[in-house]
Amino acid sequence: MKIWLIIVLGGILTYLIRLSFILLFGQMKIPALAQRSLRFIPPAVLSAIIFPELLVQSGQVNLSAGNLRLLAGLVAALVAWRTRNAVLTILAGMGALLALQALL
């Protein structure tokens, strides 16, 4: 029973936090510089999540050709650059990683 209470309260809290920003920014004009700056937040957050997974193995930076995650990430980056399609990028990256693992 406690776990459900925690889940529901967490959901309500998350909703209220997001709603507060919508209500706050819905009533005020955001300066152009701030709007342009906000465009960089998603790539920065994704980079902070993705790059350590691609580059660090066993606590060490691995930039060698033996780093299969890095190679698959490069394939995914190429697909993302050419297609601008998130689903295709994920499928290409995962497919490349699975293929490389099967081959090596």
C-alpha positions in Angstrom: 0.0 0.0 0.0 2.8 2.4 0.8 4.4 1.9 -2.6 1.2 3.0 -4.3 1.0 6.1 -2.2 4.6 7.0 -3.1 3.9 6.4 -6.8 0.7 8.5 -6.8 2.3 11.3 -4.7 5.4 11.3 -7.0 3.1 11.5 -10.1 1.1 14.4 -8.6 4.3 16.2 -7.6 5.8 15.8 -11.1 2.6 17.1 -12.6 2.5 20.1 -10.4 6.1 21.0 -11.1 5.5 20.9 -14.8 2.2 22.7 -14.5 3.9 25.5 -12.6 6.3 26.2 -15.4 3.4 26.2 -18.0 1.4 28.6 -15.9 4.4 30.8 -15.2 5.8 31.0 -18.7 2.3 31.0 -20.3 1.6 34.4 -18.8 5.0 36.1 -19.4 7.0 36.9 -22.4 10.3 35.1 -22.5 13.2 37.2 -23.9 14.5 36.1 -27.3 17.9 35.3 -25.9 16.4 33.0 -23.4 14.2 31.3 -26.0 17.3 30.7 -28.2 19.2 29.4 -25.2 16.5 26.9 -24.3 16.9 25.2 -27.6 20.2 23.8 -26.5 19.0 22.1 -23.3 17.8 18.8 -24.9 21.0 18.2 -26.9 23.1 19.0 -23.8 21.1 16.7 -21.6 21.2 13.9 -24.1 24.9 14.3 -24.6 25.4 14.0 -20.9 23.5 10.8 -20.8 24.8 9.2 -24.1 28.5 10.1 -24.3 29.6 8.4 -21.0 27.8 5.2 -22.2 29.6 5.3 -25.5 33.1 6.3 -24.3 33.6 4.9 -20.8 34.1 1.2 -20.1 35.2 -0.1 -16.7 35.8 3.4 -15.5 38.3 4.2 -18.3 37.8 6.2 -21.5 38.0 3.8 -24.4 38.3 5.3 -27.9 39.7 2.2 -29.5 38.2 0.3 -32.5 37.3 -2.5 -30.0 34.7 -0.3 -28.3 31.6 -1.7 -30.0 29.3 0.8 -28.3 31.3 3.7 -29.8 31.2 2.2 -33.3 27.4 1.6 -33.0 27.1 5.2 -31.7 28.9 6.4 -34.8 26.5 4.5 -37.0 23.6 6.0 -35.1 25.0 9.5 -35.4 25.4 9.0 -39.2 21.8 7.8 -39.5 20.6 10.7 -37.3 22.5 13.2 -39.4 21.2 11.8 -42.7 17.6 11.1 -41.8 16.7 13.3 -38.8 14.5 10.4 -37.7 14.8 9.4 -34.0 13.2 6.0 -34.4 15.4 5.0 -37.3 18.4 6.3 -35.4 17.7 4.1 -32.4 17.0 1.1 -34.6 20.2 1.6 -36.6 22.3 2.1 -33.4 20.9 -1.0 -31.7 21.1 -3.0 -34.9 24.7 -2.0 -35.4 25.6 -2.9 -31.8 23.9 -6.3 -32.0 25.5 -7.0 -35.4 29.0 -6.0 -34.1 28.5 -8.1 -31.0 27.5 -11.1 -33.1 30.4 -10.7 -35.4 33.1 -10.1 -32.9 
